[in-house]
């Protein structure tokens, strides 16, 4: 049986429990606030948002550098592993490109790199499913094929308090983000071709929540998989959505996002992710 190691980056927002359960290697991105830099995951959201408030400059994020991937890959290759490296959309970050550079440096075919064309829990779901298949003794080609099939099957909808952070961070165009500046308007986003795209705009938090609950009610979730609800200090948004999935008998996990995703989403956003049947 092949020894397979799953590697991902910190934008997958994996919990410690999931990392341990599926023995995942997570390579962190970096957040920068003023003159300070922190590895994603080293600060709680409360700590991070407090630092954001006190800083005179807007925080930025930086991708994983190729050497970090090189070091991780070298370690597991030396231990006889084949590596499945699953990453954030290349349209949103250069992290996957760094992974590819590291693979090219090592001149090996024992590393498979997958651009999920997704973000946060969209990556997480693929990592979880890959982890299950590793535990079940599937080979690398089988797991790769399954994960690649997720690109068009992982669905997401997210509601934001504002799009200011996404626009300032370069993850959304100024034209698309302009609506977020209108008083009381809550932008609803999805992902298409690896890029965030405006799906709708509603007035007020109640209507934003209704957009997410309607999405949850209509969801056709693949049997045996888990819905993931992400949020940045928005328990009031995700708890009612979890109740919907609970009533349908669908497993559902609530996960606070990490600092990189929080940088671009800002406080108060929430999202629903699932693998379609």
Protein Blocks (a to p, Z undefined) as FASTA:
>chain_A
ZZddddddfklopafklmmmnopacddddddehjbccdehiacfklmmmmmmmpmbdcdd
ddddfklmmmmmmmmmmnopacddddddfklocklmmmmmmmmmnopakbccddehiahj
lmmmmmmmmmmmmmnopafklmmmmmmmmmmmmccddddfbfklmmmnopacfklmmmmm
pghiacddddeehiacdfbdcedjklmmmmmmmmmmmpccdehiacddddehilklmmmm
mmmmmmnopacddddddfklmmmnoghiacdddddZZ
